[in-house]
Every structure is written in C-alpha cells, then in structure tokens.
Amino acid sequence: SYYSATGVISNFVNRKLPVGGNGYGAPPRGTQQTAGALGLGTVKATAVSQSFKMLVYCLPVIFGYIADTYTGRYKMICWGVAVCGLAHILMIAAGAPGLLANGTAAAPYMISLYVLAIGAAMFKPNVSPTLLDQIKDTKPTVDTLDDGEKVIIDPEATTERVVLWFYLLINVGGFLAVPSTYLEKYVGWMVTFTLPLAVYLPLPLVLWWLHKRLTLYPPGGSDLYNCFKVLGICLKKGFFKIGRHGFWDSAKPSVIAASGGNMQVPWNDQFVEDVRRTFQATGMFCFFPIQYINDNGLGIATDALSTMFITNGVPNDLLYNFNSLSIIIMAPVLNYGLYPLLRKYHIKFGPVARITFGLFLSACGGIGYTVLNYYAYKLGPCGDHGSSASCVDAEGVSLVAPISIWWLALPFSIGGISELFVNVPAYGIAYSRAPKNMRGLVTALNLFNTGIAYALGLAFAGLVTDPYLTWVFGGPTIIGFAMSALFWYLFKHIDEEEYLLSTNDDYHLEHQTSTSSIAPEPYNEKSPIDKETKV
C-alpha cells in the first residue's frame, strides 16, 4: 500500500491536469501526456517528494528508540499501521475531481502524505528486528540429523536467507505499484488512491493472527546512554587513537582496574565490544547514501528524465517497477543458487564484499542514467530543456526525444540488483552488531542514511532541473566508484570476523538507564524459525 501510494507522488505534484483529460487526472488516450494534478513544477515536486521520504527514513531513529525503550517493537508496528490507514483515507479525499478542478487538492494531499510518513517511520525500524528475533541460534552449532549426518547450523546463513526473503516480499509489495501507474494514466487519482487502501484493509487482521505466534520481547530500556558514556571515556583517554586498534579498550572495566583506576562503570568488557561493533556498523552505513542516489537518482531526476522519452501509452513511472522486478527475480537466484554454491566450495563472500560489489553495481547503474540523459538532450526537440514544462507544442502537448522509455528499465534493474548486495547485508549487520536493547535504534540508523540521500535531494532540488540533469546523474556516479574502493579498504577485515549475535543479557545488575537489567523473557515461547539453514 505504501509503494502504491508513493510511486505516483511526482506526477501528482509536478504535472498539471492534462489538457483534454477526464477531469480525474488521467490524460486523453493516445497522447504522450502524463497524468497530473497540482502542476507545481519539477522543483516543488522534488521538494515534496524528498521531504516526505526524508521523514520516512529519518523519523525511525526516534520511533526505533521509543520501541526499544518504552513500547516494544510489535506495539509500535501496530500503531504505525493505524496511522498509515488514516493517511490512505485522507489521500482518497485529495483525489476528488472537485478539489482537482478548483485547485484545492494540495492541502489534503500534503497532510495525507506527511501522516503516511509518520506511520511508515513507526513501522519500518521495527519489522526486521522482530523478524530476526525469531531466530534462536546466536552462534554456529553442530547438530545431528535423523539419518546421523552432522551439520553446522550457521546463524549468518540463516539471517542471510531470512532477510533475502524479507527483502523480496517488500519488493513484491513494491511491484504492486504497477496497477497504480496504469490507474493514474487511464482512470484518475481517486481510484489510484483507493487501491492502496483496499490492499491495506486485511493488515490489522494479519497482525492480530500473528500476535500469539511470534516470539515478542518487551521493552528493556535502551543502552544508548551507556554507549555514549563508553564513547566519552574512550575519547577522553585516547582521542588520537580514533580508528586504530585499542581505541575502545580504555572503557573496559578490566583495563580500568588493571591501570589502577577506581572508576565504577555499569557494564562489562563484552558491552564495550558491542559498542565498538555498533559504531563500526554505523560507520559502514555512512557509505549508503551514494548507493541510493545512484540507484534512484538525486531527487526526482529520474522522473524528469522519464518525461523526455516516447511512451506509446506506457505510464512514465511504470519503469520504476523494474527495480522491484529485478529484486523479485534475483533474490531466489542468490538464495538458492549463488550463495549455497559459494558455501559449497568454501568461497567467502562476506557482508563487506557483498556491500562493496553492490556499491560498484549501483555506480554502473548511474552510468546508464547519465548516458540516457545525454542522448535525450542531444536528440530531443527542446535540447537541454527536454523535461521543462515549456517543452510542448502549440496545443500544449509534451514533446519528447525519439528514444523509447523502455531503455530506462536497464539502470532501474541494475539498481535493484545492487540493493540485494547492499541493503540485505545491512539489515543483518544492524541486528547482529547492536546490543540487544538497541536493535531497533541501530536498524533505524541504517534507514537514516537513506534519509540523508533524500535530504541531499531536497538540498539540491534547485539543481534537479534542465539543463543540469546530465551532471546530476554523472557526478554521483563518479563518487560512487570512489566510495566503493574506499569502503573495501576500510572494512574488508570485518569479513574475517566470526558472525556472532550479542547475547550480553546481564552485563550489570544496576543498569543506569534500563528498566530491566537482565534481558526479559519473550512474551511467547515458540518461534517459527528455530533452525533455518543447515550447511
């Protein structure tokens, strides 16, 4: 429902009601026009789209912390679902033809959009940790099958497979945006916004059914205060060791005691190691904004690019769905083909290697966007103003370059595949390298870096317009290749570490910021994922 509603933001805000259309926002059939509503232009459409998505990916830092500390993840998920449902209802009202005709649809649409952002921000940081909470094995163990064969139950392989399925199903939902693009093109906005609500209605029943079947942990307070306290001690005693071996040791109780210090700290040595791993993970996440920009373009640059091509009845925002389609096709190939084959031949393809490859692949997709925009400017009737509102004929019908819009499927698909190598390992890293009471927050920090990409899109909204679009694509592409090499150089040693979940339940009985010093038992005893991947 989220992707169905948000996949059409650009056309709704950017384009005005089509000339000769049906009044509901759909253009006349047989023309090269696109659906529209508010007619605010590319710059304002960029601002609306990027500010919305920035909130979706930045607010989870707040809601992830609240879920870890006060509400619990499942309750926060349910609240998010309720808020999103309200947003879908408001959005249908914004598509009413009367509001579109008299130009008053902007206010209800903007309200519905930002309410949806709040609901999505409550939902997003808590889903993957709840899913991974169902996995019981925290370190590799040996098991004996019924036929006597001994196998290793590998939690890293289990997490990898589970998150790949999770990401695949996200994009099955994303692919459902396809009907929305056709509804806006051939029917209009009110029906377009009704579809997400129809998809959404069964969700409360699904959550009710799942509640007693999941392993759910109550909130246990947050370790955030003690994380910053550990960091403060390390900076005070070894500022010039930042990034070097031994930087974190000065906060370990054993080191403090050995040095003759009398400082009392409410943690053990393992907690300091967990903090080190957490900050290491957040450092890795800082490389992700450039991947997202190369994957989807800066701001609404790809939307502007798509308006310069021959559509022949194809909705211009349909091509976005090749991102989801490529993920749906490739995820099973990785899950049941490539990764098992690599394990069979003992070839290590760890999370850092996968992320590095994903960063490189997304930069290759950026080349595709750059080349297509170059030729759209070169061959189009309006030159380097091909996406501007002024690029129309005497009757107000859009003029386009003699290039099929289907060429855009290539960079969109490359970007989708790159996500499988970047985002999927990132979910596992966020979960496995965080203290138990900070997994929602660290997952939110992973999402936050996508929010940074949208913030950059918002900051550079004035540049995401003709005649600068070729460099809007080309600049991040160059940066992406450089970042791929730098990421590998900085983090390649992590692939040599053993995968291990933090199980540091009771590092101190007087935890200063937690309502529970010892990790609480789950609400439900049984988990649907006890033993997943056997290698």
Residue pairs with C-beta under 8 A, 6 or more apart in sequence:
1 84
1 88
1 173
1 196
1 197
1 199
1 200
1 203
2 84
2 116
2 120
2 173
2 196
3 173
3 174
3 176
3 177
3 324
4 176
4 177
4 179
4 180
4 195
4 196
4 199
5 87
5 88
5 91
5 116
5 180
5 193
5 196
6 52
6 53
6 116
7 177
7 180
7 181
7 317
7 320
7 321
8 35
8 177
8 180
8 181
8 184
8 189
8 192
8 317
9 45
9 48
9 49
9 52
9 113
10 45
10 49
10 300
10 303
10 317
11 34
11 35
11 36
11 37
11 184
11 303
11 316
11 317
12 25
12 35
12 36
12 37
12 38
12 109
12 184
12 189
13 37
13 38
13 40
13 44
13 45
13 48
13 49
13 109
14 36
14 38
14 39
14 40
14 41
14 42
14 44
14 45
14 300
14 303
15 34
15 35
15 36
15 37
15 39
16 36
16 37
16 38
16 39
17 23
17 25
17 36
17 37
17 39
17 100
17 101
18 25
18 26
18 27
18 28
18 31
18 33
18 34
18 35
18 36
19 27
19 28
19 33
19 395
19 396
19 397
20 27
20 28
20 31
21 27
21 28
21 33
22 28
22 188
23 97
23 100
23 101
23 188
24 95
24 97
24 100
24 187
24 188
24 189
24 190
24 191
25 35
25 36
25 37
25 95
25 100
25 184
25 188
25 189
25 192
26 35
26 184
26 185
26 186
26 187
26 188
27 33
27 34
27 35
27 36
27 185
29 186
29 313
30 313
31 397
32 310
32 311
32 397
32 398
32 400
33 397
33 398
34 185
34 307
34 311
34 315
34 316
34 398
35 184
35 185
35 188
35 189
35 315
37 95
37 100
37 105
37 109
37 189
38 103
38 105
38 106
38 109
40 48
40 106
41 389
42 300
42 303
42 304
42 387
42 388
42 389
42 464
42 465
43 461
43 462
43 464
43 465
45 300
45 303
46 299
46 300
46 457
46 458
46 461
46 464
47 458
47 461
48 110
48 113
49 299
49 300
49 457
50 299
50 300
50 454
50 455
50 457
50 458
50 461
51 454
51 458
52 113
52 114
52 116
52 117
53 117
53 450
53 451
53 454
54 451
54 454
54 455
54 457
54 458
55 114
55 117
55 118
55 121
55 451
56 117
56 120
56 121
56 124
56 451
57 121
57 124
57 447
57 448
57 449
57 450
57 451
57 454
58 121
58 448
58 451
58 455
59 117
59 118
59 121
59 122
60 121
60 122
60 124
60 125
60 443
60 444
60 447
60 448
61 125
61 441
61 444
61 445
61 448
62 121
62 444
63 76
63 80
63 121
63 122
63 125
63 126
63 444
64 125
64 126
64 440
64 441
64 442
64 443
64 444
64 445
65 222
65 224
65 440
65 441
65 444
66 76
67 73
67 75
67 76
67 125
67 126
67 219
67 440
68 219
68 220
68 221
68 222
68 437
68 438
68 439
68 440
68 441
69 219
69 221
69 222
69 437
70 219
71 79
71 219
72 216
72 217
72 218
72 219
73 126
73 129
73 130
73 133
73 216
73 217
73 440
74 126
74 130
74 211
74 214
74 216
76 122
76 123
76 126
76 440
77 122
77 123
77 126
77 127
77 130
77 207
78 204
78 207
79 122
80 119
80 120
80 121
80 122
80 123
80 124
80 126
81 119
81 123
81 203
81 204
81 207
82 119
82 204
83 115
83 116
83 118
83 119
83 122
84 116
84 119
84 120
84 123
84 200
85 119
85 197
85 200
85 203
85 204
86 115
86 119
87 112
87 113
87 115
87 116
87 119
88 112
88 116
88 193
88 196
88 197
88 200
89 197
90 108
90 111
90 112
90 115
91 108
91 109
91 112
91 113
91 116
91 193
91 196
92 190
92 193
92 194
92 197
93 99
93 108
93 112
94 105
94 108
94 109
94 112
94 189
94 193
95 105
95 109
95 188
95 189
95 190
95 191
95 192
95 193
96 105
96 190
97 188
97 190
99 105
99 108
100 189
124 444
124 447
125 440
125 441
125 443
125 444
125 447
126 440
126 443
127 166
128 163
128 166
128 427
128 430
128 431
128 443
129 431
129 439
129 440
129 443
130 214
130 216
131 162
131 163
131 166
132 159
132 162
132 163
132 427
132 428
132 431
132 439
133 214
133 215
133 216
133 217
133 522
133 527
134 214
134 215
134 527
134 528
134 529
135 155
135 158
135 159
135 162
135 527
135 529
135 532
136 527
136 529
136 530
136 531
137 153
137 155
137 158
137 531
138 155
138 500
138 501
138 503
139 155
139 498
139 499
139 500
139 501
140 152
140 153
140 154
140 155
140 156
140 498
140 499
141 152
141 153
142 150
142 151
142 152
142 153
143 150
143 151
143 152
143 153
143 531
143 534
144 150
144 151
145 151
145 534
151 534
151 535
152 534
152 535
153 531
153 533
153 534
153 535
154 499
154 533
154 534
154 535
155 499
155 501
156 428
156 432
156 499
157 339
157 343
157 532
157 533
157 535
158 529
158 531
158 532
158 533
159 428
159 431
159 432
159 499
160 339
160 424
160 425
160 428
160 533
161 335
161 339
161 532
161 533
162 529
162 532
163 424
163 427
163 428
164 331
164 334
164 335
164 420
164 424
165 331
165 335
166 427
167 327
167 331
167 419
167 420
167 423
167 424
167 427
168 327
168 328
168 331
168 332
171 323
171 324
171 325
171 327
171 328
171 331
171 416
172 324
172 328
174 321
174 323
174 324
174 327
175 321
175 324
175 325
175 328
176 199
177 320
177 321
177 324
178 318
178 321
179 195
180 192
180 195
180 196
181 315
181 317
181 318
181 321
182 315
182 318
183 191
183 192
183 195
184 192
184 315
185 313
185 315
212 524
213 524
213 526
213 528
214 524
214 527
214 528
215 522
215 523
215 524
215 525
215 526
215 527
216 522
216 523
216 524
217 519
217 520
217 522
217 523
218 520
218 523
219 515
220 436
220 437
220 514
220 515
220 516
220 519
220 520
221 437
221 511
221 513
221 514
221 515
221 516
222 437
222 438
222 441
222 513
222 514
223 271
223 435
223 437
223 438
223 511
223 513
223 514
224 438
224 441
224 513
225 512
225 513
226 266
226 267
226 271
226 275
226 511
226 512
226 513
227 275
227 278
227 435
227 438
229 265
230 248
230 251
230 267
230 271
230 272
230 275
231 275
231 279
233 250
233 251
233 265
234 241
234 247
234 248
234 250
234 251
235 242
237 250
238 246
238 247
238 250
241 247
248 272
248 273
248 275
248 276
249 255
249 272
250 256
251 265
251 272
251 275
252 269
252 272
253 265
253 267
253 268
253 269
254 269
256 263
256 265
266 507
266 508
266 510
266 511
266 512
267 507
267 508
268 504
268 507
268 508
270 502
270 504
270 507
271 435
271 504
271 507
274 433
274 434
274 435
274 502
274 504
275 435
277 433
277 434
277 502
278 433
278 434
278 435
278 438
278 442
280 433
280 491
280 494
281 429
281 430
281 433
281 434
281 442
281 445
281 446
282 442
282 445
283 490
283 491
284 352
284 355
284 426
284 429
284 487
284 491
285 426
285 430
285 445
285 446
285 448
285 449
286 449
287 355
287 359
287 483
287 486
287 487
288 422
288 426
288 446
288 449
288 450
288 453
289 449
289 450
289 452
289 453
289 456
290 359
290 362
290 453
290 476
290 479
290 480
290 483
291 358
291 359
291 362
291 418
291 422
291 480
292 362
292 449
292 450
292 453
293 366
293 453
293 456
293 457
293 476
293 480
294 362
294 363
294 365
294 366
294 415
294 418
294 476
294 477
294 480
295 323
295 362
295 365
295 415
295 416
295 418
295 419
296 302
296 323
296 415
297 303
297 305
297 369
297 472
297 473
298 456
298 457
298 460
298 464
298 472
298 473
298 476
299 457
299 458
299 460
299 461
299 464
299 472
300 457
300 464
301 369
301 464
301 469
301 472
301 473
302 320
302 369
302 408
302 412
303 316
303 317
304 387
304 464
304 465
304 466
304 469
305 369
305 372
305 373
305 376
305 387
305 408
305 469
305 473
306 316
306 317
306 319
306 405
306 408
307 316
307 386
307 387
307 398
307 400
308 373
308 376
308 380
308 386
308 387
308 391
308 400
308 401
308 403
309 316
309 376
309 400
309 401
309 403
309 404
309 405
309 407
309 408
310 400
310 401
310 402
310 403
310 404
310 405
311 400
311 405
312 404
314 405
314 406
316 405
319 405
319 406
319 408
319 409
319 412
320 412
322 408
322 409
322 412
322 413
322 416
323 412
323 413
323 415
323 416
323 419
324 416
325 413
325 416
326 412
326 413
326 414
326 416
326 417
327 416
327 417
327 419
327 420
330 416
330 417
330 420
331 420
334 420
339 349
342 348
342 349
343 535
348 495
350 494
350 495
350 496
351 425
351 428
351 429
351 494
351 495
352 487
352 488
352 491
352 492
352 494
352 495
353 488
353 492
353 495
354 421
354 422
354 424
354 425
355 421
355 422
355 425
355 426
355 487
356 484
356 487
356 488
356 492
357 421
358 418
358 419
358 420
358 421
358 422
358 423
359 418
359 422
359 480
359 483
359 484
359 487
360 480
360 481
360 484
361 414
361 417
361 418
361 421
362 414
362 415
362 418
362 422
362 480
363 477
363 480
363 481
363 484
364 414
365 411
365 412
365 414
365 415
365 418
366 411
366 473
366 474
366 476
366 477
366 480
367 411
367 477
368 410
368 411
368 414
369 411
369 473
369 477
370 470
370 473
370 474
370 477
372 403
372 407
372 408
372 411
373 469
373 470
373 473
374 470
375 401
375 403
376 386
376 401
376 403
377 383
377 384
377 386
377 401
377 467
377 469
377 470
379 401
379 402
379 403
380 386
380 391
380 399
380 400
380 401
381 391
381 399
381 400
381 401
382 388
382 390
382 391
382 399
383 467
384 466
384 467
384 470
385 391
385 466
385 467
386 399
386 400
386 401
386 466
387 465
387 466
387 469
388 465
388 466
391 398
391 399
392 398
392 399
393 399
426 446
427 443
427 446
429 446
430 439
430 442
430 443
430 445
430 446
431 439
431 442
431 443
431 501
432 499
432 500
432 501
432 502
433 442
433 502
434 441
434 442
434 443
434 502
435 502
435 504
436 502
436 503
436 504
436 505
436 519
437 514
437 519
457 464
460 472
463 472
464 472
505 518
505 519
506 517
506 518
506 519
508 517
509 517
509 518
510 517
511 517
